[in-house]
Amino acid sequence: MGAPTPPPHRVDVHRALGGGSVADLLLWRRWVAGVALLLSSTAMWVLFERAGYNLLSFAANTLFLLVLILFLWAKSAALLNRPLPPLPDLEVSENSVAKAADVMVNWINRGLSIAREITVNRNLKLFFQVAFGLWAISYIGGLFNFLTLSYIGIVLAFSVPFVYDKYQDHINDKLCVTHSVLQKQYKRFDEHILKKIPVPSNKEKKIE
């Protein structure tokens, strides 16, 4: 018998989520904001998915109501000598744009490297992983529309990190067992199928 697998070390979930206000929100350390966001998301999903309200009409009516309130507030403030509505400077900083561009470039480069690994280096393992992932996304997308998928994503974002942070030891034990089983199944698949697929090398391709 081999040596027993050592238990995985505990993960700092708060740091893994970025360690900022978003991590506090997802781990329910700012429970008031979390409850407000979850309730508003639920209300939006019920409004658009169940009640059949149109998103474009809702956005237009909401903006119209907001503009009307601000207009009346400004007019009454000028007549009654009151302060104007406190509107912040609504502008996008160059720093935030640069950060968003860096994240987008990293994702694009990662996708291109995966495509090169599959097409040029003929990585069958990566090919099957990408194919299965795209099939799973397509299958799940066929079961739900975009709004329902977004709402499910929000619910999972507010539940999965919190549950994992609280019951991390038990979940890690189950994940280790599942990973071991999947590794054995993939090893059999690799030995019986993948290694038997003839893949010409780059040298043979150049000679041809």
C-alpha positions in Angstrom: 0.0 0.0 0.0 1.2 3.5 -0.8 1.7 6.3 1.6 -1.6 8.0 2.5 -2.3 11.2 0.7 -1.7 14.2 3.1 -4.7 16.4 3.7 -4.8 19.6 1.6 -3.9 22.8 3.4 -6.7 25.2 4.1 -7.3 27.9 1.5 -7.7 31.5 2.4 -11.0 32.0 0.5 -11.1 35.8 1.2 -7.6 36.3 -0.3 -8.5 34.0 -3.2 -11.4 36.2 -4.1 -9.2 39.3 -4.1 -9.4 40.3 -0.5 -11.4 43.4 -1.1 -15.0 44.6 -0.7 -16.2 42.0 -3.3 -14.7 39.2 -1.2 -16.4 40.6 1.9 -19.7 40.7 0.0 -19.5 37.1 -1.3 -18.5 35.8 2.1 -21.4 37.6 3.8 -19.1 39.8 5.9 -21.2 42.7 4.6 -24.5 41.0 5.0 -26.7 44.1 4.5 -25.3 44.7 1.1 -25.4 41.0 0.3 -29.1 40.7 1.2 -29.9 43.9 -0.7 -28.1 42.6 -3.9 -29.6 39.1 -3.6 -33.1 40.5 -3.1 -32.8 42.9 -5.9 -31.5 40.2 -8.2 -34.4 38.0 -7.2 -36.9 40.8 -7.8 -35.4 41.5 -11.3 -35.5 37.8 -12.2 -39.2 37.5 -11.1 -40.1 40.7 -12.9 -38.5 39.9 -16.2 -38.7 36.1 -16.3 -42.0 35.3 -14.5 -44.0 38.5 -15.0 -42.9 38.9 -18.6 -41.9 42.5 -18.3 -39.7 43.9 -21.1 -36.1 44.8 -20.1 -35.9 47.7 -22.6 -39.2 49.2 -21.4 -38.1 48.8 -17.7 -34.8 50.5 -18.3 -36.4 53.4 -20.3 -39.1 53.9 -17.6 -36.6 53.8 -14.8 -34.4 56.3 -16.5 -37.3 58.6 -17.3 -38.5 58.4 -13.7 -35.0 59.2 -12.4 -34.5 62.2 -14.8 -38.0 63.5 -13.8 -37.2 63.3 -10.1 -33.8 65.1 -10.6 -35.5 67.8 -12.8 -38.2 68.5 -10.2 -35.6 68.4 -7.4 -33.4 70.9 -9.2 -36.4 73.2 -10.0 -37.7 73.1 -6.4 -34.2 73.7 -5.0 -33.8 76.8 -7.2 -37.2 78.1 -6.1 -36.9 77.3 -2.4 -33.2 78.2 -2.1 -32.3 74.5 -1.3 -29.1 72.6 -2.3 -29.1 70.9 -5.7 -29.3 67.1 -5.9 -25.9 65.5 -4.9 -24.8 64.0 -8.2 -21.3 62.5 -8.3 -18.9 63.0 -11.2 -19.9 60.2 -13.5 -16.7 59.5 -15.4 -14.5 56.5 -16.1 -10.9 56.9 -15.0 -7.9 56.0 -17.2 -6.7 53.7 -14.5 -9.9 51.6 -14.5 -9.8 51.5 -18.3 -6.2 50.3 -18.3 -7.0 47.6 -15.8 -9.9 46.4 -17.8 -7.8 46.4 -21.0 -5.1 44.4 -19.2 -7.6 41.7 -18.1 -9.0 41.5 -21.6 -5.6 41.1 -23.1 -4.7 38.4 -20.7 -7.8 36.4 -21.5 -7.3 36.9 -25.3 -3.7 35.7 -25.0 -4.7 32.7 -22.9 -7.3 31.7 -25.5 -4.8 32.1 -28.4 -2.2 30.0 -26.5 -4.8 27.2 -26.0 -5.7 27.4 -29.7 -2.1 27.1 -30.6 -1.5 24.2 -28.2 -4.4 22.3 -29.8 -3.7 23.1 -33.5 0.1 23.3 -33.7 1.2 21.0 -30.8 -1.8 18.6 -31.3 -2.5 18.4 -27.6 -5.3 15.8 -27.5 -5.8 16.1 -23.7 -6.4 19.8 -24.0 -8.6 19.3 -27.1 -10.9 17.0 -25.2 -11.0 19.3 -22.2 -12.0 22.3 -24.4 -14.5 20.2 -26.4 -16.2 18.9 -23.2 -16.3 22.4 -21.7 -17.9 23.9 -24.8 -20.4 21.1 -25.0 -21.3 21.5 -21.3 -21.8 25.3 -21.8 -23.9 24.7 -24.9 -26.0 22.0 -23.1 -26.6 24.2 -20.1 -27.3 27.2 -22.3 -30.0 25.2 -24.1 -31.8 24.5 -20.8 -32.0 28.1 -19.5 -32.0 31.6 -21.1 -29.4 34.3 -20.4 -31.4 36.0 -17.6 -31.9 32.7 -15.7 -28.3 31.8 -16.1 -27.2 35.2 -14.8 -29.5 34.8 -11.8 -28.2 31.3 -11.1 -24.6 32.6 -11.3 -25.4 35.3 -8.7 -27.0 32.8 -6.4 -24.0 30.5 -6.7 -21.6 33.3 -6.2 -23.3 34.1 -2.9 -23.5 30.5 -1.7 -20.5 28.5 -3.0 -17.6 30.6 -1.5 -19.4 30.9 1.8 -20.2 27.2 2.1 -16.6 26.3 1.0 -15.1 28.7 3.5 -17.2 27.2 6.3 -16.9 23.5 5.5 -13.6 23.5 3.7 -12.1 20.4 5.3 -15.0 18.1 4.5 -15.3 19.5 1.0 -11.5 19.0 0.4 -11.7 15.4 1.5 -14.6 14.7 -1.0 -12.8 16.6 -3.8 -9.6 14.5 -3.2 -11.5 11.3 -3.6 -13.3 12.5 -6.7 -10.1 13.8 -8.2 -8.5 10.4 -7.6 -11.3 8.5 -9.3 -11.3 10.9 -12.3 -7.5 10.5 -12.7 -7.9 6.7 -12.8 -10.6 7.0 -15.4 -8.7 9.4 -17.5 -5.6 7.2 -17.3 -7.6 4.3 -18.7 -9.0 6.5 -21.4 -5.5 7.8 -22.3 -4.0 4.3 -22.5 -6.8 2.7 -24.5 -7.9 5.5 -26.8 -5.7 8.6 -26.9 -2.3 6.8 -27.2 -3.7 4.7 -30.1 -4.6 7.7 -32.2 -1.8 8.3 -34.8 -0.6 11.9 -34.6 2.1 12.9 -37.2 5.0 14.9 -35.8 6.0 18.3 -37.1 9.2 16.8 -38.7 7.1 14.4 -40.7 4.8 17.2 -41.8 7.8 19.3 -43.0 9.2 16.3 -45.0 5.9 15.8 -46.7 
